[in-house]
Amino acid sequence: MDKQDADFYDQILKACSTKRPSELDSLLARQDEIVLQAVAEAGDADMAKYILDRKSAVIDPEQSLLGAAAMHNNTAIFRYILERTPSLLTKQKTGLQAFEGGVDIWKVILQLNHSLVNWEFGHSGNTVGFAVQRGDPSLLDFFLSEGADVEHSHVAYKPVLPFAKDIGASQEVIDLLLKYGATMKKSIWDED
């Protein structure tokens, strides 16, 4: 970010933290994408409502702000957007964006729809598989403690324990998988 963009970004942060919609509105006319990032970092649900209610040059501003809120771990805005636009809750893009925020963002998702603890992202894997792939023991433990199905969890349809060992996952990740009953079966479809 160059100095001009950084100065502009600071102006947006100030307008959001002091809750001045008229000042924010003049800034929005210059650069909507930067505004969405700043609000996610320093704003609250009231500011998110204001931005989403105005006409935006950004295509799909709710999804953009949702991703920015996840990245900045702003659970208030993340929850507000999902409650405002419930159809976003089950969009795969939302799930993938949530991994940027970690456990607190995923808590919001599971509070709104607990069955997403086993969310499948096609051939890429599911929630447990993504946590293993990212090497994130806190997120992995969260999913498993929330009842994720470790035996049918996968990355590219490879069971998570063999996958974790193949990629050299940390011992903490391996131990969590074993603690919750993962096995070295060759396929997620194997019964034994």
Secondary structure, DSSP 8 states (H G I E B T S, - for coil): --HHHHHHHHHHHHHHHTT-HHHHHHHHTT-HHHHHHHHHHH--HHHHHHHHHS--SSSSHHHHHHHHHHHTT-HHHHHHHHHHSGGGTT-HHHHHHHHHH-HHHHHHHHHH-GGGGG-B-GGG-BHHHHHHHHT-HHHHHHHHHTT--GGG-EETTEEHHHHHHHTT--HHHHHHHHHTT----S-TT---
